[in-house]
Amino acid sequence: RHDSLRTRFVEIDGTPVQHIDSPRRFDLEVIEPSDHTATSIDRETERSASELLSIRRDLSTGPLFEARLLRFSASSHSLILVLDHMITDEVSNEILIKELWGLYERALNGLDLSLPRPSLQFADYAVWQHETRDAWMHENATFWQECLKGATGATVPSSDGLIESENPHGTLLEMSLGEGLTARLRETARQHQTMPVLVGLTIHAAMMSRLCGRSDLTIGFVTSG
């Protein structure tokens, strides 16, 4: 149904290009664990998801989309979807989940499992974006160049003084916010109709402003959509 879920990335003359496979039958992997207690359901779902995530996938051979269903009883299931970030993003995931629940509701009501044909594929959007890029740059680039004129990186305080380098090396720190704080962060995002990651970025900007003693900051941030 969605070309992006059948996309691989192959190399032609040294250049990576998208290759969309033809539609084919998808055989859903179904596993029936023996333990059906609430604790074991959560544990087995997490274990199975971690197992799928740990598989190293070759972008050139695929598949970059995989699904597994854990059937604990006639009325208790866990559906695990694994999609490589090369073929999806949060907006695309929302479309996929909405369609899955739409089909699920149709099945419950005894209706045929069909959805309207997509009016656009992701490749159509990519072509449109490429074709309109120059016009977008002509209309918007001057504004952003003016906004960022003279912008400098912030000097970040550290425990032993200041990091003076213009291009300091970064590091990755993984930490858990805990269930309570995570729930509050998600609720804040829901109230403001935005994504949790943007709430986190706002918190980061506020902290950086306080640490650096500056109210005007430039922060590099990778986003999509």
C-alpha positions in Angstrom: 0.0 0.0 0.0 2.8 2.4 0.9 5.9 2.4 -1.3 8.1 3.7 1.5 7.6 0.4 3.4 8.9 -1.5 0.4 11.9 0.8 -0.2 15.6 -0.3 -0.1 18.7 1.8 -0.8 21.1 0.4 -3.3 24.3 1.8 -4.7 24.5 2.6 -8.4 27.9 3.9 -9.7 28.8 4.9 -6.2 25.6 6.8 -5.6 22.9 5.5 -3.2 19.4 5.5 -4.7 16.0 4.4 -3.6 14.7 1.1 -4.9 11.0 0.3 -4.4 10.1 -3.4 -4.4 6.9 -4.6 -6.0 4.0 -5.3 -3.7 4.0 -8.9 -2.4 2.3 -11.0 0.2 3.4 -10.1 3.7 3.5 -13.1 6.1 2.9 -11.8 9.7 5.0 -13.6 12.2 2.7 -14.9 15.0 4.1 -16.2 18.3 2.0 -17.7 21.1 3.9 -17.4 24.5 2.8 -19.9 27.2 2.7 -17.5 30.1 -0.3 -15.1 30.1 0.1 -13.2 33.4 0.1 -9.4 33.1 3.7 -9.2 34.2 4.9 -11.8 31.8 2.9 -10.1 28.9 4.8 -6.9 29.5 8.1 -8.7 29.9 7.7 -10.8 26.8 6.5 -7.9 24.7 9.6 -5.9 25.8 11.9 -8.8 25.2 10.5 -9.5 21.7 10.7 -5.8 20.7 14.3 -5.6 21.9 15.1 -8.7 19.9 13.7 -7.2 16.7 15.5 -3.9 17.4 18.8 -5.6 17.9 18.8 -7.1 14.4 21.3 -5.3 12.1 19.5 -4.5 8.9 21.2 -4.0 5.5 19.7 -0.9 3.8 20.4 -2.4 0.4 18.7 -5.8 1.0 16.0 -4.9 3.5 13.3 -5.4 4.5 13.3 -2.1 6.5 9.8 -2.8 7.8 9.0 -5.8 10.0 6.0 -6.8 12.2 5.5 -9.5 14.8 2.3 -10.4 16.7 2.3 -12.0 20.2 -0.9 -13.8 20.8 -1.3 -14.4 24.6 -5.0 -15.3 24.4 -8.0 -14.9 22.1 -8.4 -11.3 23.4 -4.9 -10.3 24.4 -2.3 -9.5 21.8 0.8 -7.3 21.4 1.6 -6.0 17.9 5.2 -5.0 17.4 6.2 -2.9 14.4 9.8 -2.1 13.5 10.5 0.5 10.9 14.0 1.9 10.0 14.1 5.7 10.3 15.3 5.7 6.6 11.8 4.9 5.5 9.6 6.7 8.1 9.3 9.5 10.6 6.8 10.5 13.3 4.3 12.0 10.9 4.5 8.9 8.7 4.1 6.6 11.7 0.9 8.4 12.7 -0.5 7.7 9.3 0.4 4.0 9.5 -1.1 3.6 13.1 -4.3 5.5 12.1 -4.8 3.1 9.1 -4.1 0.0 11.3 -6.7 1.0 13.8 -9.1 1.9 11.0 -8.8 -1.6 9.6 -9.1 -3.1 13.1 -12.4 -1.2 13.6 -13.7 -2.3 10.2 -12.8 -6.0 11.1 -14.7 -5.7 14.5 -17.8 -4.4 12.6 -17.6 -7.2 10.0 -16.7 -4.8 7.2 -14.4 -5.5 4.3 -10.7 -4.7 5.0 -10.1 -1.9 2.6 -9.0 1.7 2.6 -9.0 4.4 0.0 -6.0 4.3 -2.3 -3.3 6.8 -1.2 -3.5 10.0 -3.3 0.2 10.5 -2.9 3.3 8.3 -2.2 6.3 9.6 -0.3 8.3 9.7 -3.6 5.7 12.2 -5.0 6.3 14.4 -2.0 10.1 14.2 -2.4 9.9 15.1 -6.1 7.6 18.1 -5.2 10.1 19.2 -2.5 13.0 19.0 -4.9 11.1 20.9 -7.7 10.1 23.7 -5.3 13.3 24.0 -3.4 14.7 26.9 -5.4 11.5 28.8 -5.2 11.4 28.2 -1.4 15.0 29.4 -1.0 14.3 32.5 -3.1 11.3 33.4 -0.9 12.6 32.4 2.5 16.5 32.3 2.6 17.0 36.0 2.8 14.8 36.2 5.9 16.7 33.5 7.7 20.1 34.8 6.7 19.1 38.2 8.1 17.8 36.5 11.3 21.1 34.6 11.8 23.5 37.3 10.7 26.3 37.6 13.3 25.1 34.6 15.3 27.8 33.0 17.4 28.0 29.8 19.4 27.3 30.0 23.1 30.2 29.5 25.6 29.1 26.6 27.7 30.1 26.6 31.4 31.6 23.4 32.7 32.7 22.2 36.1 36.3 23.3 35.5 35.8 26.6 33.8 34.6 27.4 30.3 34.7 25.5 27.0 36.3 28.0 24.8 36.4 26.0 21.6 34.1 27.2 18.8 33.4 23.6 17.9 33.4 21.7 21.2 33.1 17.9 20.9 29.8 16.6 22.1 29.0 13.5 24.0 25.9 11.3 24.5 24.4 10.9 27.9 21.5 8.5 28.3 19.2 8.9 31.3 15.8 7.9 32.4 13.3 10.6 33.4 11.1 8.0 35.2 7.4 7.2 34.6 6.0 10.2 36.5 8.1 12.9 34.8 7.8 11.3 31.4 4.0 11.2 31.8 4.0 14.9 32.7 6.2 15.8 29.7 3.9 13.9 27.4 0.8 15.6 28.9 2.5 19.0 28.5 3.1 18.2 24.8 -0.5 17.1 24.4 -1.9 20.3 25.9 0.2 22.4 23.6 -0.5 20.1 20.6 3.2 19.5 19.9 5.7 16.6 20.2 7.5 15.6 23.4 10.9 16.1 21.7 10.0 19.8 21.2 9.1 20.2 24.9 12.5 18.7 25.6 14.2 21.1 23.2 12.4 24.1 24.9 13.7 22.9 28.3 17.2 22.5 26.8 17.0 26.1 25.4 15.9 27.5 28.8 18.7 25.7 30.6 21.3 26.8 28.1 20.1 30.4 28.4 20.5 30.3 32.1 23.9 28.5 32.0 25.3 30.9 29.4 23.8 34.1 30.8 22.3 34.9 27.4 18.7 35.4 26.2 19.6 35.0 22.5 20.9 31.6 21.5 21.4 29.6 18.3 20.8 25.9 18.8 21.4 23.3 16.0 18.5 20.8 15.9 17.8 18.0 13.5 14.1 17.6 12.7 11.7 16.4 10.0 8.2 17.1 8.9 
